[in-house]
Amino acid sequence: MKQKRLAAPEWVFPWQGARQPQMPKLLSVLLTGAGFALLISSVRIQVAAPAPRVSNKAALIQVLDDADGRALTLKASEGGPFPSRFEPSDWEWAESVEREVYQAARWRPEPYLPVLRELPEPDALRPLQLATRGEPVLPDRRPLVLVAGPMEKPVLVPVIYPLAGIAADSLPRDLPPFRVPVDAAMAAEPWRFLLRLNAAGGVVDCVSLSGGEVAGVAALGDWLRLVSFPPEPATPERWIAVGLGFSNQSADGPVAR
C-alpha cells in the first residue's frame, strides 16, 4: 500500500493525511487552558440589579366640596411639586374691599365712550355681482385708443454713397441741409461726381459725371462743396468719386445722412 500511494498520480486525492507529531497539539491545549483559568480566577463580573420600571399610570382622587375635601385640596396644593401662592382675585372679600377703597379715595372711573366713525356713502360701495354658473368671471376689457399724430409730407434729401477713392466708413455722418426742392426728374437721375479734396477734407472742385445740362447739377454741386469729409494731413490733395441718391425724410426729422 505504501508503494501504491507513492506511485499514485497527482490527481488521486490522499484520503488519509500524513501522520503529524502530537506534541504541538498538546502544547496549544495546555496554553489555552492556562489562559482560561487565569481569566476565571482574576476577572470579577458584577451584575447590577435592574432599575424598577415606572409604569405609565397615575392616581386620581375626587373630593367633595366639604370640609374634608377643602382640607385635602389645601394639603395637596401646599405639598405638591408646584408652590402655591395667594391670588387676591380669588379672595371672596376682594370686590368689597376694592369698592371701599374707591369710595374713600372718591375716585370714579371715566365712562367708556366709543368713537363713532362715519359710514361711507352708499354710492361709493360697488354692488357685488354674483357670477353666473358656467361663465368665466373676467374684467371688462377696455379698447386701446391710439391717437395718431398729424402726418407730414416727407421730403427728399440727398444721400452720399462711395464709388472710388473713399470707403463707406469714411463718409461724413453730418450732411448740410439741401434747400432746393427735389422733383421727379432730379430724383430719377443717377448722379455721380468727381471731387477734389484738400488736406482738411474740404471740397475744392466738384465735377459732375452726368453732364452739365441736366437740371439740378449746379444745386447739387454747390451742396457738395459744403460737405466736410474726414481730414488727411499727410495728403494735401486727393480725388474721390461719389454717387448721390435721395431718400424720404420728415421735414422736421434728423439731419440727412
Phi, psi and chi 1 to 4 in degrees:
 res  aa     phi    psi   chi1   chi2   chi3   chi4
   1 MET       -  -35.0  -68.8  -62.6  -64.7      -
   2 LYS   -66.6  -39.8 -175.2  176.4 -178.6  179.4
   3 GLN   -68.1  -37.2  -67.9  -63.6  -28.5      -
   4 LYS   -64.7  -39.0  -70.7 -177.2  178.8 -179.7
   5 ARG   -68.6  -37.4  -74.2 -163.5  -63.3  -92.0
   6 LEU   -69.7  -33.2  -67.3  176.1      -      -
   7 ALA   -88.4   -0.1      -      -      -      -
   8 ALA   -68.7  143.6      -      -      -      -
   9 PRO   -67.9  171.5   22.9  -32.3      -      -
  10 GLU   -71.6  -23.8  -65.1 -179.2   -4.4      -
  11 TRP   -81.7   -4.5   52.9  -91.4      -      -
  12 VAL   -84.9  124.0  176.8      -      -      -
  13 PHE   -77.9  131.8 -176.6   76.5      -      -
  14 PRO   -77.8  100.2   26.9  -32.0      -      -
  15 TRP   -68.1  -25.0  -65.4  100.9      -      -
  16 GLN  -116.2  117.3 -175.7  176.7    1.1      -
  17 GLY   -70.1  168.7      -      -      -      -
  18 ALA   -73.6  150.8      -      -      -      -
  19 ARG   -71.6  133.8  -65.3 -178.7  179.0 -179.9
  20 GLN  -116.8  152.8  -62.5  178.9   -2.8      -
  21 PRO   -67.4  146.3   22.6  -32.4      -      -
  22 GLN   -87.1  -10.9  -59.2  -65.5  -30.7      -
  23 MET   -66.4  -44.9 -168.0   63.4 -175.9      -
  24 PRO   -60.6  -38.1  -24.4   35.6      -      -
  25 LYS   -64.8  -43.4  -63.4 -179.2 -179.8  179.5
  26 LEU   -65.0  -38.3 -178.0   60.2      -      -
  27 LEU   -65.0  -40.5 -177.5   60.4      -      -
  28 SER   -66.2  -36.6   60.9      -      -      -
  29 VAL   -66.7  -39.7  171.8      -      -      -
  30 LEU   -65.7  -41.1  -68.0  176.8      -      -
  31 LEU   -65.3  -41.6  -69.0  176.6      -      -
  32 THR   -65.6  -41.1  -55.4      -      -      -
  33 GLY   -66.4  -37.7      -      -      -      -
  34 ALA   -65.7  -40.9      -      -      -      -
  35 GLY   -65.6  -39.9      -      -      -      -
  36 PHE   -65.5  -40.4 -177.0   74.5      -      -
  37 ALA   -65.5  -36.6      -      -      -      -
  38 LEU   -64.8  -41.9  179.3   62.6      -      -
  39 LEU   -65.5  -40.5  -69.1  176.7      -      -
  40 ILE   -64.6  -37.1  -70.4  -64.4      -      -
  41 SER   -82.4  -22.3   60.0      -      -      -
  42 SER  -104.9  -30.6   60.5      -      -      -
  43 VAL   -87.8  132.0  177.4      -      -      -
  44 ARG  -118.9  122.8  -64.4  -71.2 -174.7  -92.0
  45 ILE  -108.0  119.2  -59.6  175.9      -      -
  46 GLN  -102.0  123.8  -63.5 -179.5   -1.5      -
  47 VAL  -100.8  115.3  179.9      -      -      -
  48 ALA   -80.6  151.0      -      -      -      -
  49 ALA   -73.2  138.8      -      -      -      -
  50 PRO   -65.4  141.8   24.4  -33.4      -      -
  51 ALA   -69.2  143.1      -      -      -      -
  52 PRO   -67.0  136.0   23.2  -33.0      -      -
  53 ARG   -86.8  129.4 -177.6  178.7  179.0 -177.6
  54 VAL   -83.4  124.2 -179.9      -      -      -
  55 SER   -80.0  147.2   59.2      -      -      -
  56 ASN   -82.0   76.5  -62.6  -32.3      -      -
  57 LYS  -149.9  160.0   62.4 -179.3 -178.8  178.5
  58 ALA  -143.0  161.2      -      -      -      -
  59 ALA  -109.4  139.8      -      -      -      -
  60 LEU  -124.2  129.6  176.8   64.3      -      -
  61 ILE  -117.1  122.4  -59.0  176.3      -      -
  62 GLN  -102.1  121.4 -176.0  178.6    4.5      -
  63 VAL  -110.7  157.7  -63.3      -      -      -
  64 LEU   -92.4  165.1  -58.6  177.5      -      -
  65 ASP   -86.8   68.3 -170.3    9.7      -      -
  66 ASP  -134.1 -169.2   51.6    3.3      -      -
  67 ALA   -64.0  -44.1      -      -      -      -
  68 ASP   -66.6  -40.1  -63.4  -23.9      -      -
  69 GLY   -66.2  -43.0      -      -      -      -
  70 ARG   -65.9  -35.7  -73.0 -169.8  -68.1  -91.2
  71 ALA   -65.4  -42.2      -      -      -      -
  72 LEU   -65.9  -37.3  -70.1  175.5      -      -
  73 THR   -65.0  -42.5  -56.7      -      -      -
  74 LEU   -65.1  -38.6 -179.3   59.6      -      -
  75 LYS   -67.2  -38.5 -174.1  176.5 -179.5  179.7
  76 ALA   -68.8  -35.9      -      -      -      -
  77 SER   -69.7  -37.8  178.1      -      -      -
  78 GLU   -78.7  -33.2  -66.9  177.4   -9.1      -
  79 GLY  -100.1    5.4      -      -      -      -
  80 GLY   -80.3  178.5      -      -      -      -
  81 PRO   -72.2  -19.8   26.4  -33.6      -      -
  82 PHE  -104.0  126.7  -57.8  100.9      -      -
  83 PRO   -67.7  140.5   24.5  -32.2      -      -
  84 SER   -89.9  152.2   59.7      -      -      -
  85 ARG  -140.8  160.4   62.5  178.4 -177.9  177.2
  86 PHE   -86.2  124.9  174.1   70.5      -      -
  87 GLU  -103.3  113.3  -65.2  -69.3  -16.9      -
  88 PRO   -61.0  -31.3  -22.6   34.1      -      -
  89 SER   -69.9  -20.4   58.8      -      -      -
  90 ASP   -84.1   -7.8  -62.6  -20.3      -      -
  91 TRP   -74.5  136.2 -172.6   33.0      -      -
  92 GLU   -72.3  -22.1   56.4 -178.2   -6.9      -
  93 TRP   -97.5   11.8  -58.4  101.5      -      -
  94 ALA   -67.1  -42.3      -      -      -      -
  95 GLU   -66.8  -39.7  -65.0 -177.3   -0.4      -
  96 SER   -68.1  -39.5   60.1      -      -      -
  97 VAL   -65.8  -40.9  171.8      -      -      -
  98 GLU   -64.1  -37.8 -177.0  179.8    3.6      -
  99 ARG   -66.7  -40.3 -167.5 -179.1  -53.7  108.4
 100 GLU   -66.6  -36.5  -67.9  178.6   -0.4      -
 101 VAL   -65.2  -41.2  170.7      -      -      -
 102 TYR   -65.2  -38.9  -74.5  159.5      -      -
 103 GLN   -67.6  -37.3  -68.2  178.4   -2.4      -
 104 ALA   -68.9  -35.2      -      -      -      -
 105 ALA   -86.0   -5.5      -      -      -      -
 106 ARG    53.8   43.1  -63.8 -178.9 -179.5  179.2
 107 TRP  -109.9  132.4  177.6   82.5      -      -
 108 ARG  -123.9  130.3  -66.3 -178.4  179.3  178.2
 109 PRO   -68.0  142.3   24.5  -32.9      -      -
 110 GLU   -68.4  137.0  -63.8 -178.6   -0.1      -
 111 PRO   -68.4  143.2   24.4  -33.6      -      -
 112 TYR   -81.2  119.8  172.4   71.2      -      -
 113 LEU  -116.7  108.5  -62.9  177.1      -      -
 114 PRO   -69.9  145.4   24.9  -32.6      -      -
 115 VAL   -85.7  123.0 -179.7      -      -      -
 116 LEU   -86.9  136.9  -58.2  179.8      -      -
 117 ARG  -106.0  143.9  -62.3  174.9   57.5 -175.8
 118 GLU   -74.1  138.8  -63.8 -177.2   -1.3      -
 119 LEU   -78.5  146.7  -63.7  176.2      -      -
 120 PRO   -66.6  159.0   24.2  -33.3      -      -
 121 GLU   -64.0  147.3  -62.8  -66.7  -25.1      -
 122 PRO   -61.8  -30.9  -22.1   32.9      -      -
 123 ASP   -71.8  -24.4  -62.2  -22.0      -      -
 124 ALA   -73.6  -20.4      -      -      -      -
 125 LEU   -89.3  122.6  -62.2  177.1      -      -
 126 ARG   -81.4  133.6  -60.4 -179.5   58.7 -177.5
 127 PRO   -67.2  142.9   23.9  -32.6      -      -
 128 LEU   -79.5  128.2  -62.7  177.3      -      -
 129 GLN  -100.6  127.2  -61.4 -179.5   -1.0      -
 130 LEU   -81.1  137.4  -59.8  178.6      -      -
 131 ALA   -73.8  142.1      -      -      -      -
 132 THR   -81.3  136.8  -54.6      -      -      -
 133 ARG   -64.6  128.0 -175.5  176.1 -178.9 -179.8
 134 GLY    91.7   -6.9      -      -      -      -
 135 GLU  -111.1  135.8  -65.2 -176.6    2.0      -
 136 PRO   -70.5  147.7   25.7  -33.4      -      -
 137 VAL   -99.0  105.9 -180.0      -      -      -
 138 LEU  -127.2  147.9  -62.4  174.9      -      -
 139 PRO   -70.2  158.1   25.1  -34.2      -      -
 140 ASP   -68.6  128.9  -62.8  -24.5      -      -
 141 ARG   -91.5  119.6 -178.1  178.4  179.8 -177.3
 142 ARG   -89.6  131.3  -61.6  179.9 -179.4  179.9
 143 PRO   -67.3  141.4   23.9  -33.0      -      -
 144 LEU   -83.7  121.1 -178.4   61.0      -      -
 145 VAL  -101.6  117.6  179.4      -      -      -
 146 LEU  -102.1  124.9  -61.7  177.1      -      -
 147 VAL   -98.4  113.1 -180.0      -      -      -
 148 ALA   -81.8  137.2      -      -      -      -
 149 GLY   -74.2  169.0      -      -      -      -
 150 PRO   -66.0  130.9   23.3  -32.3      -      -
 151 MET   -83.4  125.5  -61.7  -64.9  -65.1      -
 152 GLU  -101.6  148.4  -63.9 -177.0    0.6      -
 153 LYS   -73.4  124.4 -176.3  178.5  179.8 -179.3
 154 PRO   -71.7  157.5   26.4  -32.4      -      -
 155 VAL  -118.9  155.8  -65.2      -      -      -
 156 LEU   -89.7  128.8  -68.5  174.5      -      -
 157 VAL  -123.9  147.1  -66.2      -      -      -
 158 PRO   -74.4  147.7   24.0  -31.3      -      -
 159 VAL  -130.7  134.8  179.0      -      -      -
 160 ILE   -96.8  136.6  -59.2  176.3      -      -
 161 TYR  -133.1  147.4   57.0   90.1      -      -
 162 PRO   -77.8  149.1   29.5  -34.3      -      -
 163 LEU  -119.7  -49.6  -68.4  179.1      -      -
 164 ALA  -158.5  146.5      -      -      -      -
 165 GLY    83.6   -1.5      -      -      -      -
 166 ILE  -153.5  145.3 -170.7  172.2      -      -
 167 ALA   -92.7  163.1      -      -      -      -
 168 ALA   -66.3  -31.6      -      -      -      -
 169 ASP   -71.7  -19.6  -62.3  -20.5      -      -
 170 SER   -90.4   -0.9  -59.5      -      -      -
 171 LEU   -69.6  147.2  -68.2  176.1      -      -
 172 PRO   -67.7  141.7   23.8  -33.0      -      -
 173 ARG   -85.3  -36.9  -64.6 -178.6  177.2  -85.6
 174 ASP  -100.4  117.9  -62.7  -30.0      -      -
 175 LEU  -108.3  146.5  -61.0  177.6      -      -
 176 PRO   -70.3  156.1   25.4  -33.7      -      -
 177 PRO   -69.2  145.9   24.5  -32.5      -      -
 178 PHE  -104.8  109.4 -170.8   68.3      -      -
 179 ARG   -86.0  -15.2  -55.3  -60.9 -177.5 -176.6
 180 VAL   -81.3  130.6  179.7      -      -      -
 181 PRO   -66.0  139.9   21.2  -30.7      -      -
 182 VAL   -99.9  123.0 -179.4      -      -      -
 183 ASP   -96.6 -177.1   53.7    3.1      -      -
 184 ALA   -68.2  -36.9      -      -      -      -
 185 ALA   -67.0  -40.5      -      -      -      -
 186 MET   -68.5  -38.8 -175.8 -176.3  -62.5      -
 187 ALA   -70.0  -26.8      -      -      -      -
 188 ALA   -84.8  -12.9      -      -      -      -
 189 GLU   -79.2  133.0 -176.6   71.0   20.4      -
 190 PRO   -78.7   96.2   26.6  -31.0      -      -
 191 TRP   -84.0  133.7  -63.7  101.1      -      -
 192 ARG  -139.3  136.3  -66.6  175.8  177.2   83.1
 193 PHE  -133.8  147.3  -69.8   88.8      -      -
 194 LEU  -108.0  119.3 -173.9   61.7      -      -
 195 LEU  -115.3  140.3  -54.2  179.3      -      -
 196 ARG  -108.8  121.0 -177.2  165.5   66.2   92.5
 197 LEU  -109.0  149.5  -53.1  179.8      -      -
 198 ASN   -93.2 -174.6   54.2   17.3      -      -
 199 ALA   -66.9  -28.1      -      -      -      -
 200 ALA   -82.1   -4.8      -      -      -      -
 201 GLY    92.0    6.1      -      -      -      -
 202 GLY   -82.7  151.6      -      -      -      -
 203 VAL   -85.1  117.9  179.6      -      -      -
 204 VAL   -91.3  -49.4  179.8      -      -      -
 205 ASP  -127.2  149.2  -69.7  -26.9      -      -
 206 CYS  -137.0  116.9  178.5      -      -      -
 207 VAL  -118.4  125.6 -179.7      -      -      -
 208 SER   -83.7  132.2  174.7      -      -      -
 209 LEU   -93.7    3.4  -57.5  178.7      -      -
 210 SER   -99.0   -5.1  -58.3      -      -      -
 211 GLY   109.0  150.7      -      -      -      -
 212 GLY   -88.1   -7.1      -      -      -      -
 213 GLU   -96.6   -3.9  -61.7  179.8   -2.1      -
 214 VAL   -74.2  137.3 -178.2      -      -      -
 215 ALA   -68.3  134.5      -      -      -      -
 216 GLY    96.0   -2.8      -      -      -      -
 217 VAL   -68.7  -35.5   63.5      -      -      -
 218 ALA   -67.8  -41.2      -      -      -      -
 219 ALA   -65.3  -40.5      -      -      -      -
 220 LEU   -69.6  -35.6  -68.4  175.2      -      -
 221 GLY   -65.2  -43.2      -      -      -      -
 222 ASP   -63.0  -34.9  -63.8  -20.8      -      -
 223 TRP   -69.7  -37.6  178.5   77.8      -      -
 224 LEU   -67.7  -29.5  -76.5  173.3      -      -
 225 ARG   -68.8  -16.5  -71.4 -176.9  176.5   88.9
 226 LEU   -89.2   -9.7  -59.5  176.8      -      -
 227 VAL   -78.8  136.6  178.7      -      -      -
 228 SER  -107.8  116.4  -63.1      -      -      -
 229 PHE   -90.5  165.4  -70.5   86.0      -      -
 230 PRO   -60.8  135.2  -24.1   33.3      -      -
 231 PRO   -74.7  152.4   26.8  -33.0      -      -
 232 GLU  -135.5   91.6  -69.5 -174.0    4.8      -
 233 PRO   -61.7  -27.3  -22.4   33.7      -      -
 234 ALA   -73.8  -18.8      -      -      -      -
 235 THR  -114.3  106.2  -54.3      -      -      -
 236 PRO   -69.7  -24.8   23.6  -31.1      -      -
 237 GLU  -152.2  135.4 -174.3  176.5  -80.3      -
 238 ARG  -150.6  154.2   52.5 -164.2  169.1  105.2
 239 TRP  -114.4  137.6  -71.4   87.4      -      -
 240 ILE  -135.3  158.8   62.8  172.3      -      -
 241 ALA  -122.1  128.0      -      -      -      -
 242 VAL  -129.6  158.5  -63.6      -      -      -
 243 GLY  -115.5  157.9      -      -      -      -
 244 LEU  -122.3  134.9  -73.8 -176.5      -      -
 245 GLY  -130.3  178.2      -      -      -      -
 246 PHE  -130.7  142.7  -63.9   90.9      -      -
 247 SER  -135.1  150.8   63.3      -      -      -
 248 ASN   -75.8  139.1  -71.2  -38.3      -      -
 249 GLN  -151.0  148.5 -178.2 -179.4  -37.4      -
 250 SER   -66.1  151.5  177.8      -      -      -
 251 ALA   -64.9  -32.5      -      -      -      -
 252 ASP  -107.9   23.1   56.0   -9.5      -      -
 253 GLY   -82.3 -167.8      -      -      -      -
 254 PRO   -71.1  174.9   25.4  -32.4      -      -
 255 VAL   -68.2  140.1 -179.9      -      -      -
 256 ALA   -64.6  137.7      -      -      -      -
 257 ARG  -129.0      -  -64.0 -175.7  179.6  178.8
